[in-house]
Amino acid sequence: MSQPAGFENTDKTLVCKLHKSLYGLKQAPRAWYERLTHTLLQMGFVKSRCDPSLLVHHKHGACTYVLVYVDDILITGSDSHLVKDLIHKLNVKFALKQLGELDYFLGIEVHHKPSGGLLLHQTKYVKDLLIKTNMDNCKPIGSPMVSSCRLTKFGTGAMTNATLYRSTVGALQYATLTRPDIAYSVNKVCQFMAHPLESHWKAVKRILRYLKGTLNHGLLLQPSLSSPPFSLRAYSDADWATDQDDRRSTSGSCIYFGSNLISWASKKQQLVARSSTEAEYRSMANTTAELLWIQSILQELQVSYHTPTLLCDNLSAVSLAHNPVLHSRTKHIELDIHFVRERVLSKQLNVLHVPAADQLADPLTKPLSPSNYASIRHKLKVFPSIHMILEATQSESANEYTVMKMSAGKFAELLLNA
């Protein structure tokens, strides 16, 4: 750092002693976080063990939540009087600027629906990204990746501006916070950051063209029509040995709390699977780990929920979760088997079969045709900010629950026949 104006000293043996942290230094956010959390802990808040940026306060059945990101703070709760009292106490100790009802936070725009729902979208963020890449006047397209697209490390020439590729793909990663429909495509182009080729850049531009046509789309969160405990169900899927370079599989999962999509993932597996059952089971193990984390968060928030249900479209993997027999073909995945089966045996997890047509995690493992993407967005709770009908999505969640019950019955019938 340079010396303050008016206090320059040419003696290089002297150093500046800071009495408090300066804004802009790497240590400043940590110093601010420690001071803020210390104050909140004195007020009776408890720091979450699952997420250190979340603090929770329970008093006489009312809950107050504080979410901290450096100097941006979200405060909400079930009692408006307690929220106002907390804001007043923080104003006494800190110089706060109240921005009112949440409408913009860390690049995410929040639209409040008249019926109580929220639509999270990143229209401004995506527009800025399109301008940065000179794609603001591009022609929209119906899907982020075509099913015939097989990206590989070899083929076309190297991209001349690798920095542009890396910065654009990094920005697209942040866009997946509200756009689960591009999670698989972004995951795929992220695998070539070290040596991007022209074919990889072409795939990135297709994602940008897709976002251009769906600028106003975002993730819908709506209040539940039912009373607690709420349902918690997860869909797990895997596409076996699809990587052209190393034949590793791709795992996909999406987790619904009630009718709301709260977690999703599209990830390349770390090991080569020797069968589709192994690939599916590894995906189930990863989804189970995510379910355990979500359960811990819900327990800290004192939100009641039913026993989680994990749905998979591979009958062999589902049977393996219930059958304790480990034959020679499954010894190499014994750890994952024990991890899932322990939860099944302790009644902490229900593993059921779901037909492939009702597998909601399917678009997180492979590219699909443009004609299917309207229904895919609907299932992944991605809606436009203008034409949104909450009644349609609520009826859809009821249909999904019926499908889950039918799948459970079908699976029981298969077990009886076996």
C-alpha positions as CSV (number, residue, x, y, z in Angstrom):
1,M,0.0,0.0,0.0
2,S,1.1,3.6,-0.5
3,Q,1.6,6.0,2.3
4,P,-1.2,8.4,3.1
5,A,-0.9,11.9,1.5
6,G,0.8,14.3,3.9
7,F,2.4,11.6,6.0
8,E,5.1,10.4,3.6
9,N,8.4,9.2,5.0
10,T,11.5,8.2,3.0
11,D,12.9,5.9,5.8
12,K,12.3,2.4,4.4
13,T,13.0,0.8,7.8
14,L,9.7,2.2,9.1
15,V,6.3,0.4,8.8
16,C,2.7,1.5,9.4
17,K,0.9,0.0,12.3
18,L,-2.9,-0.3,11.6
19,H,-5.2,0.2,14.5
20,K,-8.1,-1.3,12.6
21,S,-8.7,-3.1,9.3
22,L,-8.8,-1.0,6.2
23,Y,-11.5,-1.5,3.6
24,G,-10.1,-3.2,0.5
25,L,-7.5,-5.4,2.2
26,K,-7.8,-9.2,2.1
27,Q,-8.1,-9.2,5.9
28,A,-10.9,-6.7,6.0
29,P,-13.9,-9.0,5.2
30,R,-12.8,-11.5,7.8
31,A,-12.3,-8.8,10.4
32,W,-15.8,-7.4,9.6
33,Y,-17.4,-10.8,9.6
34,E,-15.9,-11.6,13.1
35,R,-17.1,-8.3,14.5
36,L,-20.6,-8.7,13.0
37,T,-21.1,-12.3,14.1
38,H,-19.8,-11.6,17.6
39,T,-22.4,-8.9,17.9
40,L,-25.2,-11.2,16.7
41,L,-24.0,-14.0,18.9
42,Q,-24.4,-11.7,21.9
43,M,-28.0,-11.0,20.8
44,G,-28.8,-14.7,21.1
45,F,-28.1,-15.9,17.5
46,V,-26.6,-19.2,16.8
47,K,-24.2,-19.8,13.9
48,S,-25.1,-22.6,11.5
49,R,-22.8,-25.6,11.4
50,C,-23.6,-26.2,7.8
51,D,-23.2,-22.7,6.5
52,P,-21.1,-20.2,8.5
53,S,-22.7,-17.3,6.7
54,L,-26.1,-18.2,8.2
55,L,-27.2,-17.2,11.7
56,V,-30.4,-18.3,13.3
57,H,-32.4,-17.0,16.3
58,H,-35.4,-18.7,17.9
59,K,-37.5,-17.0,20.5
60,H,-41.0,-18.0,21.7
61,G,-41.7,-20.0,18.5
62,A,-40.6,-17.1,16.2
63,C,-37.5,-17.5,13.9
64,T,-35.2,-14.8,12.6
65,Y,-32.5,-15.5,10.0
66,V,-29.5,-13.4,9.0
67,L,-27.5,-14.3,5.9
68,V,-24.2,-12.5,5.6
69,Y,-22.0,-12.0,2.5
70,V,-19.2,-9.5,3.5
71,D,-21.1,-6.2,3.8
72,D,-24.3,-7.4,2.2
73,I,-26.9,-8.7,4.7
74,L,-30.2,-10.4,4.3
75,I,-32.6,-10.4,7.3
76,T,-35.9,-12.2,7.4
77,G,-38.1,-14.0,9.9
78,S,-41.5,-15.1,10.9
79,D,-42.2,-12.1,13.1
80,S,-41.9,-8.6,11.6
81,H,-41.5,-7.0,15.0
82,L,-38.5,-9.1,15.9
83,V,-36.9,-8.3,12.5
84,K,-37.5,-4.5,13.0
85,D,-36.0,-4.8,16.5
86,L,-32.9,-6.5,15.2
87,I,-32.4,-3.9,12.5
88,H,-32.7,-1.1,15.2
89,K,-30.1,-2.9,17.4
90,L,-27.7,-3.3,14.5
91,N,-28.2,0.4,13.6
92,V,-27.0,1.4,17.0
93,K,-23.7,-0.5,16.6
94,F,-23.1,-0.1,12.9
95,A,-23.8,2.4,10.1
96,L,-26.3,0.4,8.1
97,K,-28.1,1.4,5.0
98,Q,-31.6,-0.2,4.7
99,L,-32.6,-1.0,1.1
100,G,-36.1,-2.2,1.9
101,E,-37.7,-5.3,0.5
102,L,-35.3,-7.6,-1.3
103,D,-35.2,-7.0,-5.0
104,Y,-31.5,-7.4,-6.0
105,F,-28.7,-9.4,-4.2
106,L,-25.3,-10.4,-5.6
107,G,-26.4,-10.2,-9.2
108,I,-29.7,-12.0,-8.6
109,E,-32.9,-10.1,-9.2
110,V,-36.0,-11.0,-7.1
111,H,-39.5,-10.5,-8.3
112,H,-42.3,-10.8,-5.7
113,K,-45.4,-12.4,-7.0
114,P,-48.9,-11.1,-5.8
115,S,-49.7,-14.6,-4.6
116,G,-46.6,-14.8,-2.4
117,G,-44.1,-16.5,-4.7
118,L,-40.6,-15.4,-5.6
119,L,-38.9,-15.5,-9.0
120,L,-35.1,-15.4,-8.9
121,H,-33.5,-14.4,-12.2
122,Q,-30.3,-12.8,-13.6
123,T,-31.5,-10.8,-16.5
124,K,-29.2,-7.9,-16.0
125,Y,-26.2,-10.2,-15.3
126,V,-26.8,-12.2,-18.5
127,K,-27.3,-9.0,-20.6
128,D,-23.9,-7.7,-19.4
129,L,-22.3,-11.0,-20.3
130,L,-23.8,-10.9,-23.8
131,I,-22.5,-7.4,-24.3
132,K,-19.1,-8.4,-23.0
133,T,-18.9,-11.3,-25.6
134,N,-20.4,-9.2,-28.4
135,M,-23.4,-11.6,-28.5
136,D,-26.0,-9.0,-27.5
137,N,-27.4,-9.0,-31.1
138,C,-27.1,-12.7,-31.7
139,K,-30.0,-14.9,-33.0
140,P,-31.7,-16.9,-30.2
141,I,-31.8,-20.6,-30.2
142,G,-34.0,-23.3,-28.6
143,S,-31.5,-25.4,-26.6
144,P,-28.1,-24.8,-25.0
145,M,-26.6,-27.9,-26.5
146,V,-27.6,-30.4,-29.2
147,S,-27.7,-34.1,-28.6
148,S,-25.3,-34.7,-31.5
149,C,-22.6,-32.5,-29.9
150,R,-19.7,-34.6,-28.6
151,L,-17.0,-32.3,-27.3
152,T,-13.5,-33.7,-27.0
153,K,-10.0,-32.4,-26.3
154,F,-8.9,-33.1,-29.8
155,G,-10.1,-31.8,-33.2
156,T,-10.3,-28.2,-34.3
157,G,-7.5,-25.6,-33.7
158,A,-6.8,-23.9,-30.4
159,M,-8.8,-20.8,-29.5
160,T,-6.7,-17.6,-30.0
161,N,-8.2,-15.9,-26.9
162,A,-8.2,-18.5,-24.1
163,T,-8.7,-15.8,-21.5
164,L,-12.1,-14.8,-23.0
165,Y,-13.2,-18.4,-23.0
166,R,-12.3,-18.9,-19.3
167,S,-13.9,-15.6,-18.1
168,T,-17.1,-16.4,-20.1
169,V,-17.4,-19.9,-18.8
170,G,-16.7,-18.7,-15.3
171,A,-19.5,-16.2,-15.7
172,L,-21.8,-18.9,-17.0
173,Q,-21.1,-20.9,-13.9
174,Y,-22.6,-18.1,-11.8
175,A,-25.6,-17.9,-14.1
176,T,-26.5,-21.5,-13.2
177,L,-27.6,-20.3,-9.7
178,T,-31.0,-19.5,-11.2
179,R,-30.8,-21.5,-14.4
180,P,-30.7,-25.3,-13.8
181,D,-31.6,-25.8,-17.4
182,I,-28.0,-24.9,-18.5
183,A,-26.2,-26.8,-15.7
184,Y,-25.2,-29.7,-17.9
185,S,-24.0,-27.6,-20.8
186,V,-22.0,-25.3,-18.6
187,N,-20.5,-28.3,-16.8
188,K,-19.4,-29.7,-20.2
189,V,-17.7,-26.6,-21.4
190,C,-15.9,-26.1,-18.0
191,Q,-13.9,-29.3,-18.7
192,F,-11.9,-27.6,-21.4
193,M,-10.6,-24.5,-19.7
194,A,-6.9,-25.6,-19.8
195,H,-6.8,-25.8,-23.6
196,P,-10.0,-24.5,-25.2
197,L,-10.5,-25.2,-28.9
198,E,-12.6,-23.4,-31.4
199,S,-15.3,-26.1,-31.2
200,H,-15.5,-25.5,-27.4
201,W,-16.0,-21.8,-28.0
202,K,-18.7,-22.6,-30.5
203,A,-20.5,-24.6,-27.8
204,V,-20.2,-21.6,-25.4
205,K,-21.7,-19.3,-28.0
206,R,-24.7,-21.7,-28.4
207,I,-25.3,-21.4,-24.6
208,L,-25.2,-17.6,-24.9
209,R,-27.7,-17.7,-27.8
210,Y,-30.0,-19.9,-25.7
211,L,-29.8,-17.4,-22.8
212,K,-30.5,-14.6,-25.3
213,G,-33.9,-16.2,-26.1
214,T,-34.7,-16.8,-22.4
215,L,-33.4,-13.6,-20.8
216,N,-36.5,-13.2,-18.5
217,H,-36.5,-16.8,-17.3
218,G,-35.7,-17.6,-13.7
219,L,-36.2,-20.0,-10.8
220,L,-39.6,-20.0,-9.2
221,L,-40.1,-20.4,-5.5
222,Q,-43.6,-20.6,-4.2
223,P,-45.2,-21.1,-0.7
224,S,-46.5,-24.5,0.1
225,L,-50.2,-25.1,0.2
226,S,-49.8,-27.9,2.7
227,S,-48.8,-27.8,6.3
228,P,-45.6,-29.2,7.8
229,P,-44.0,-31.7,7.6
230,F,-43.0,-31.1,4.0
231,S,-41.9,-33.6,1.4
232,L,-38.3,-33.9,0.5
233,R,-37.6,-35.9,-2.7
234,A,-34.6,-36.2,-4.9
235,Y,-34.1,-37.5,-8.5
236,S,-30.8,-39.2,-9.3
237,D,-29.5,-40.1,-12.8
238,A,-26.3,-40.9,-14.7
239,D,-25.3,-41.1,-18.3
240,W,-22.8,-44.0,-18.6
241,A,-19.4,-43.6,-20.2
242,T,-20.4,-40.6,-22.4
243,D,-17.1,-38.7,-22.2
244,Q,-15.2,-39.3,-25.5
245,D,-11.8,-38.8,-23.9
246,D,-11.7,-40.9,-20.8
247,R,-15.1,-42.7,-20.8
248,R,-16.2,-41.3,-17.4
249,S,-19.9,-41.0,-16.7
250,T,-21.9,-37.9,-15.8
251,S,-24.0,-37.7,-12.7
252,G,-27.1,-35.5,-12.4
253,S,-29.4,-34.8,-9.5
254,C,-32.2,-32.5,-8.5
255,I,-33.8,-32.1,-5.1
256,Y,-37.3,-30.7,-4.4
257,F,-38.5,-29.4,-1.1
258,G,-42.3,-29.5,-1.5
259,S,-42.8,-28.3,-5.0
260,N,-39.7,-26.1,-5.1
261,L,-36.4,-27.1,-6.7
262,I,-33.7,-26.2,-4.1
263,S,-30.6,-28.1,-5.2
264,W,-29.3,-29.5,-8.5
265,A,-26.0,-30.8,-9.8
266,S,-24.4,-32.0,-13.0
267,K,-21.0,-33.4,-12.4
268,K,-18.5,-35.7,-14.2
269,Q,-17.7,-38.7,-12.1
270,Q,-14.1,-39.1,-10.8
271,L,-13.8,-42.8,-11.6
272,V,-14.6,-44.9,-14.7
273,A,-17.7,-47.0,-14.1
274,R,-17.6,-50.5,-15.4
275,S,-21.4,-50.8,-15.7
276,S,-24.4,-48.5,-15.9
277,T,-25.5,-49.8,-12.5
278,E,-22.2,-48.6,-11.0
279,A,-22.6,-45.2,-12.6
280,E,-26.1,-44.9,-11.4
281,Y,-25.2,-46.0,-7.9
282,R,-22.3,-43.5,-7.6
283,S,-24.8,-40.8,-8.6
284,M,-27.2,-42.0,-5.9
285,A,-24.4,-41.9,-3.3
286,N,-23.6,-38.2,-4.2
287,T,-27.3,-37.3,-4.1
288,T,-27.6,-39.0,-0.7
289,A,-24.7,-36.9,0.7
290,E,-26.4,-33.7,-0.6
291,L,-29.7,-34.8,1.1
292,L,-27.9,-35.3,4.4
293,W,-26.6,-31.7,4.2
294,I,-30.0,-30.3,3.4
295,Q,-31.5,-32.3,6.3
296,S,-29.0,-30.7,8.6
297,I,-29.9,-27.2,7.4
298,L,-33.6,-27.9,7.9
299,Q,-33.0,-29.2,11.4
300,E,-31.2,-26.0,12.3
301,L,-34.0,-24.0,10.9
302,Q,-36.5,-26.1,12.9
303,V,-38.4,-27.1,9.7
304,S,-40.1,-30.5,9.9
305,Y,-40.1,-32.8,6.8
306,H,-41.0,-36.3,5.8
307,T,-38.4,-39.0,5.4
308,P,-36.5,-38.1,2.1
309,T,-37.3,-40.1,-1.0
310,L,-34.6,-40.8,-3.6
311,L,-35.9,-41.7,-7.1
312,C,-33.8,-43.5,-9.7
313,D,-34.7,-45.0,-13.1
314,N,-32.2,-47.9,-12.9
315,L,-33.9,-51.0,-11.4
316,S,-30.5,-52.7,-10.7
317,A,-29.2,-49.7,-8.7
318,V,-32.5,-49.5,-6.7
319,S,-32.4,-53.2,-6.0
320,L,-28.8,-52.9,-4.9
321,A,-29.8,-50.3,-2.3
322,H,-32.3,-52.8,-0.7
323,N,-30.4,-56.0,-1.3
324,P,-27.5,-56.7,1.2
325,V,-25.9,-59.3,-1.1
326,L,-22.5,-58.1,-2.5
327,H,-21.4,-60.3,-5.4
328,S,-18.2,-60.0,-7.4
329,R,-19.6,-57.4,-9.8
330,T,-20.2,-54.9,-7.0
331,K,-17.1,-55.3,-4.7
332,H,-15.4,-52.3,-6.3
333,I,-18.3,-50.0,-5.3
334,E,-18.8,-51.4,-1.8
335,L,-18.2,-48.1,0.0
336,D,-20.9,-46.3,-1.9
337,I,-23.2,-49.3,-1.3
338,H,-22.7,-49.2,2.5
339,F,-23.2,-45.4,2.5
340,V,-26.6,-45.6,0.9
341,R,-27.8,-48.8,2.5
342,E,-27.1,-47.6,6.0
343,R,-29.6,-44.8,5.4
344,V,-32.1,-47.2,3.9
345,L,-31.8,-49.7,6.8
346,S,-32.1,-46.9,9.4
347,K,-35.3,-45.7,7.7
348,Q,-33.7,-42.3,7.0
349,L,-34.0,-42.7,3.2
350,N,-36.6,-44.3,0.9
351,V,-35.1,-45.4,-2.5
352,L,-37.7,-46.0,-5.2
353,H,-37.8,-46.6,-8.9
354,V,-39.2,-44.0,-11.2
355,P,-39.9,-44.5,-15.0
356,A,-37.3,-43.0,-17.3
357,A,-40.0,-40.7,-18.8
358,D,-40.6,-39.2,-15.3
359,Q,-36.9,-38.8,-14.5
360,L,-36.5,-35.0,-13.8
361,A,-32.7,-35.3,-13.5
362,D,-32.4,-36.4,-17.1
363,P,-31.5,-33.0,-18.6
364,L,-28.6,-32.7,-16.1
365,T,-26.8,-35.7,-17.6
366,K,-27.2,-35.3,-21.4
367,P,-28.1,-32.8,-24.1
368,L,-31.7,-33.0,-25.3
369,S,-33.5,-31.9,-28.4
370,P,-34.8,-28.2,-28.6
371,S,-38.4,-29.5,-28.9
372,N,-38.2,-30.9,-25.3
373,Y,-36.7,-27.8,-23.6
374,A,-40.0,-26.1,-22.9
375,S,-41.2,-29.0,-20.8
376,I,-37.7,-29.4,-19.3
377,R,-37.7,-25.8,-18.1
378,H,-41.2,-26.4,-16.7
379,K,-40.1,-29.4,-14.7
380,L,-37.0,-27.7,-13.4
381,K,-39.1,-24.7,-12.2
382,V,-37.7,-22.3,-14.7
383,F,-40.4,-19.8,-15.8
384,P,-40.5,-16.4,-17.5
385,S,-41.0,-13.4,-15.3
386,I,-44.1,-12.2,-17.1
387,H,-46.2,-15.2,-18.2
388,M,-46.3,-17.2,-15.0
389,I,-49.3,-19.2,-13.7
390,L,-48.8,-20.5,-10.2
391,E,-51.8,-22.7,-10.4
392,A,-50.3,-24.7,-13.3
393,T,-47.1,-25.3,-11.4
394,Q,-49.0,-26.3,-8.3
395,S,-51.1,-28.9,-10.3
396,E,-47.8,-30.1,-11.8
397,S,-46.4,-30.8,-8.3
398,A,-49.5,-32.7,-7.4
399,N,-49.0,-34.8,-10.6
400,E,-45.4,-35.5,-9.7
401,Y,-46.5,-36.7,-6.3
402,T,-49.0,-39.1,-7.9
403,V,-46.2,-40.4,-10.2
404,M,-44.0,-40.9,-7.2
405,K,-46.7,-43.0,-5.5
406,M,-47.4,-45.0,-8.6
407,S,-43.7,-45.6,-9.0
408,A,-43.5,-46.9,-5.4
409,G,-46.4,-49.2,-6.0
410,K,-44.8,-50.5,-9.2
411,F,-41.5,-51.1,-7.5
412,A,-43.2,-53.0,-4.7
413,E,-45.0,-55.2,-7.3
414,L,-41.6,-55.9,-9.0
415,L,-40.1,-57.0,-5.7
416,L,-43.1,-59.3,-5.0
417,N,-42.8,-60.9,-8.4
418,A,-39.0,-61.3,-7.9
